[in-house]
Amino acid sequence: MRPTKATDLESAIERLVHEHVTALHTAASAAVERAFSKHKSGGVRIAPTTKRASGNRRAPDDVAALAEKLYAAVCANPGAAMPKLASLLDTSPRALNRPSIQLRRAGRLRSVGQRQATRYFPMTGKTSAKA
């Protein structure tokens, strides 16, 4: 069988693919070796997580006062998202989590949507009276 240009091209492609796979294997092995050698020598260190001490909790009166401020902000801006309400109250959205839960459980606040699309509305009528 006489070698043709197609068979020459096929063998050249196979050789290039084999060389490429070999180079990838060598690079991956070296990366794994570096990763494990750093771990053994202590080069990669993960900081321990710190838990908040129970003494650092906010007082119930502080949470209730923030809940009242939040309710007033929601009444002034119905349908606003938590980041907007937090900026109006000069606090973080995370700090308003507990007050918003208290207001919803008391029936004074209603939330519509999920995650970043959540909007807050004041409840009207008998259910909005303080519990």
PyMOL commands that set and color helices and strands:
alter all, ss='L'
color gray80, all
select helices_A, chain A and resi 5-41+54-56+60-76+82-88+94-105+115-117+125-128
alter helices_A, ss='H'
color red, helices_A
select strands_A, chain A and resi 109-112+119-122
alter strands_A, ss='S'
color yellow, strands_A
deselect
rebuild
show_as cartoon
